[in-house]
Amino acid sequence: MSKDSQMRAAINQKLIEMGERERLKEVLRAKLVECGWKDQLKAHCKDVIREKGLEHVTVEDLVTEVTPKGRALVPDSVKKELLQRIRAFLAQHATL
Amino acid sequence: MSPAGCSHVNGYKVDNWKQNLRVIYQCFVWSGTAETRRRKAKSCICHMCGAHLNRLHSCLYCVFFGCFTKKHIHEHAKNKRHNLAIDLLYGGIYCFVCQDYIYDKDMEQIAKEEQRKAWKLQGTAFLASHLTFFVSTGIGEKYTTWEPTKRELELLRHNPKRRKITTNCTIGLRGLINLGNTCFMNCIVQALTHTPLLRDFFLSDRHKCEMQSNSCLVCEMSQLFQEFYSGHRSPHIPFRLLHLVWTHARHLAGYEQQDAHEFLIAALDVLHRHYDNGKKANNPNHCNCIIDQIFTGGLQSDVTCQVCHGVSTTIDPFWDISLDLPGSSTPFWPLSPGGDGSTVNGESHLSGSTTLTDCLRRFTRPEHLGSSAKIKCGGCHSYQESTKQLTMKKLPIVACFHLKRFEHSAKLRRKITTYVSFPLELDMTPFMASSKESRMNGQYQQTVDVLNNDNKYSLFAVVNHQGTLESGHYTSFIRQHKDQWFKCDDAIITKASIKDVLDSEGYLLFYHKQFLEYE
């Protein structure tokens, strides 16, 4: 594993251990609802289902269609805030 | 992808499968305890490539973790003929034969229970960032749909009577017996019991009393709401409330007629104090009681030195705004109609009568403090003449306007009966500190931003005084539902028209913000 992915794994471990990952997920969830992201994606999902047909669509279809759009639609402010929080958390637990 | 699940799970549902599945959920999907979290952190990586991203799945038949995106788990499924895997992010069960996520009723049940358990364990650690106004007073709880507890189910079964709220029903309306010149208290009670946020707070049982004695006013308020919404049509006798008021606000005790405005402030003060049973005495500026959340606003006072133009700003909390009226001994410069503010609020100018916005404009005008009232200027380091201006820094959710009709100056005591017209909908934008700043920066023509709904208010209660300073009577108008108004005259409640309300003299005006936001 490269140094980068090693670091990523270590950070991820720390986040999970301290329960911070769950907390951050909650914050993210709330923010994405507030800014309307959830509704936008929900509408997109419905479109995909309509296109593929309710009986034939699989979760894979949805994941392939929706993931890129979902990633692109996250507002910069939300990304910034989450990044800040992660930084703050790491600064606090600097014994990594 | 049928909701009835797939037949391939039957091969899994043998022996102690339920317990095994639970363990997987508890340890690797929704880790509630610190121990499981540690284990999850260490072991949840792909057995083939070591990555922890890529939609990690766990095989249900053996201990194998693999990436979904990189198809590592697919390889494992093919090689070992282990057809079921669980998504470690969301707990979904994937069947490699059906090539899709399947929904088996038994497994869904287990998943739901384990998720709830994990949430409960983490519950107290969360401070839900999407707090609503009412949850902010309790411990942080994860948002879930409401399901009744055992106790609640019991209560619901023992009390089978249900009340349907229709648009025409009069639930929440109840007369109040006059216990001897207590109309001043009655009309404030009517206004408070019809303040939507306050009503919601008390009806959802949000007050957990910590006072030992029976003298908590917040508890009594809670009782009062129960009485008002009980559906009883006979007038309520508020003797306990009166007694508590006499105990906690001695200056209002006695059978003489008191001032409704004074009662309002005293009541809010006692409620605010009793809220935490005195705990907040250590930190009065950071109170988060329901009274502060609803009624407290911030008034900004700017003192500008006339020599160096340095501005000294202070912000004070307020529960109400007391407005001087024309005809009082303090001069009220008549302002021409149609100026900034009154066109926004669409008040009627009946042959040059004063409007509420006129009074507000006067309240927020820059006032020259004169040579006899020089203020020490921090910039000039000497006493200079200055101007003072008041503006709204932070608007409360419920704004109460007090028209100063009772004059108690050295020379005379009288009641000012000048008619002041007030609107049903009020926009406070022109009186905000931020508006003043943009005016000062040269943006004179303040185009009304119709999309900014933050400062829009609706009238919901009016308290009126009839008679003279020596002997008078208080009544109130309150709004029920969107456009239905009722007149509350002690024990007698009658339907009123909007015209009745707007034509009345007006002493205390209660406005509620039209749009509420999450914090």
Interface residues (C-beta under 8 A of the other chain):
Chain A: M1 S5 R8 A9 N12 Q13 K14 I16 E17 M18 G19 E22 R23 E26 V27 A30 K31 V33 E34 E55 V57 T58 V59 E60
Chain B: M1 S31 A34 R37 R38 K40 A41 K42 C44 I45 G50 A51 H52 G92 Q99 D100 Y101 Q122 A125 F126 A128 S129 H130 K142 Y518
